[in-house]
Amino acid sequence: MEKRTLGQSDILITPVLIGTWQAGKKMWVGIEDQETIKAIRAGFEAGITTVDTAEVYGDGHSEQIVGEALSDVRDQVIYATKVFANHLKYDQVIEACERSLKNLKTDYIDLYQIHWPSGSFNSEKVAIEETMKALNDLKTQGKIRAIGVSNFSRSQLEEAAQYGRIESLQPPYSLFWRQVEKDLMPYCQKQNISILAYSPLAQGLLTGKFGSNHQFAEGDHRSKNKLFANKDHYQRVQNALEQLRPIAERYQCRLGQLAIAWLIAQPQTNAIVGVRNAEQAEQNAHAGNLKITSEDLAEIDKIGRTVTDYLDDSPIMWEF
């Protein structure tokens, strides 16, 4: 898989990244550690060398699974992890980084990201200057190689950038969820900041595997996703998927692969795709090598807007 430069750093990432929220198990159902380890490994062997995780995913469990899956090939992979909104004071950032290093069985993290802005989820407000000082110090010490942010607005991203170089932004972004295009994407293009899109399959919707009457198991957080929970949105999603199927057939690929290929063809954009098993990981890797014509990219774009034109401007995908 052709690699890309992360922001202005010397780090090379794959345009498809392995996402590991589900590896933490918390807020997910039916996740088995050994299956996840096999999936991460299969993704690596198929050419996906960049993995995204976070301290909050299962309180470190996801990071531990990543470490277990890839520690023997550490020199061939890129680790991205995140510090949560409740650990943004100087000392808390340093301590959180040390925990992540231990969980990941490594002595450096390639990309360390602020997971949510200070104050999110009722966390204590901390000046971005203080958090960035800690991140800059970790970078100077060689414990992290690059700094990123996740779920930041344009104004929050601009403020953070005053105190240090930001190489990446991680927003929710997919064919069915496109708020990032309005003001964040132009800024990222101008500043050469990589976009690492999470939920690139709209939490599975873009795979086409959820029918019109799908019910999630108890405890599955996807039941709170606005695209699933609102009946009108959900019907528009089903109609759009029907229009996308013939395009996927032309490329002899699955719907999900088509959606990933469209996404990584957008400016500055890479896709973090979650995996439950080895087959999914291999499918995702194939999507990273698909080449869609400009005409078909435009057609896919148009179909996606039949869903997104009806959504509000809130960037948050869930109603927790």
C-alpha positions, -999 to +999 in steps of 0.1 A: +000+000+000+013+034-010+023+054+021+017+091+028+035+116+049+019+125+082+015+163+082+049+179+079+066+151+099+090+124+087+064+098+097+050+076+068+015+063+074-008+040+053-039+057+040-060+030+057-053+027+095-064-001+118-088+013+144-090-004+178-118+012+198-136-022+198-105-039+210-111-022+244-144-041+246-161-014+267-193-002+248-190-031+224-204-066+224-191-099+211-154-089+210-128-116+217-091-107+224-076-135+203-097-126+173-088-089+176-051-098+178-054-120+147-073-092+129-046-066+137-019-090+126-038-098+094-041-061+086-004-057+091+005-086+069-019-072+042+000-039+042-017-017+069+012-005+090-005+022+110-027+015+141-048+039+161-058+034+197-064+054+229-060+051+267-097+054+272-106+023+250-112-002+277-090+017+302-058+007+284-070-027+273-070-018+236-034-005+238-024-037+255-039-058+227-021-036+201+012-042+219+006-079+221-003-081+184+026-061+170+055-057+195+077-081+176+074-059+145+075-026+163+101-011+140+078-017+110+046-001+124+033+033+134+015+037+167-010+064+172-027+068+206-046+094+226-047+111+260-083+116+272-100+149+282-097+142+319-059+139+318-049+173+302-030+189+330+008+189+326+015+161+350-015+141+339-004+141+303+031+129+313+016+101+334-009+091+308+019+089+282+040+066+305+009+043+309+004+042+272+041+034+265+039+005+290+006-008+276+020-007+240+052-023+251+073+004+234+096+033+244+081+058+220+047+067+205+047+079+169+016+101+171+002+112+204-032+129+202-055+149+225-086+127+223-112+154+231-109+191+239-106+201+275-140+203+292-155+175+272-176+149+291-176+172+322-138+172+325-120+200+341-111+229+319-073+231+313-056+258+292-044+243+258-011+260+265-005+237+295-014+206+276+007+215+246+037+222+269+035+187+282+033+173+246+062+194+234+083+182+263+075+146+256+085+152+220+118+168+230+124+137+252+118+114+223+088+097+239+065+109+212+074+118+176+044+139+166+014+157+181-022+154+169-057+164+180-091+147+178-126+161+178-114+197+178-133+225+161-114+248+137-110+275+164-097+249+189-072+236+163-060+271+155-055+278+192-035+246+198-014+253+167-002+285+184+017+264+210+033+238+188+032+219+155+000+199+150+004+171+124-030+156+124-067+161+131-090+131+139-126+139+132-157+117+124-158+116+086-175+094+061-196+096+030-226+098+054-210+122+079-192+152+063-192+183+086-154+183+085-155+195+049-170+229+058-142+247+076-117+222+090-107+206+058-097+239+041-076+248+072-059+214+072-051+217+035-036+251+040-015+241+071-006+206+057-023+188+086-033+152+079-070+142+085-073+108+101-110+100+097-127+079+123-160+060+117-152+060+079-179+034+074-204+053+096-200+026+122-208-001+097-237+015+079-217+019+047-210-019+046-247-024+038-250-052+063-277-035+084-312-040+070-342-017+074-353-034+107-319-039+123-319-040+162-286-037+181-277-059+210-280-045+245-250-024+254-240-017+218-233+021+216-243+023+179-279+023+189-273+059+199-258+069+166-280+096+149-278+078+116-293+046+131-316+061+157-335+086+135-359+066+113-359+092+085-321+093+084-320+056+084-343+053+054-323+078+035-292+057+043-309+026+029-319+044-003-283+057-008-268+023-003-291+009-031-276+036-055-241+027-044-243-010-051-240-009-089-209+012-086-193-013-062-202-041-086-184-023-114-152-022-093-158-058-081-156-046-045-178-044-015-198-014-004-175-007+025-144-009+003-159+016-021-167+040+008-131+038+021-117+043-014-139+074-018-128+088+015-090+084+011-094+102-023-105+133-004-080+161+003-055+152+031-077+123+042-069+089+056-093+063+071-092+046+105-112+014+100-121-008+129-116-046+127-132-075+145-116-103+125-089-111+100-112-111+070-123-076+077-087-064+080-078-080+047-108-064+030-099-030+044-063-033+030-078-041-004-098-008-002-065+011+003-054-001-032-086+007-051-084+034-077-118+051-084-122+073-115-130+110-110-164+106-126-173+078-101-159+097-072-183+126-081-212+102-085-205+087-050-202+122-036-236+131-050-253+100-035-237+107-001-253+141-001-288+126-002-280+116+034-258+144+047-279+173+034-306+164+060-283+163+090-278+192+114-244+209+119-235+191+152-202+173+147-211+147+174-224+115+159-241+100+190-268+110+214-254+095+246 
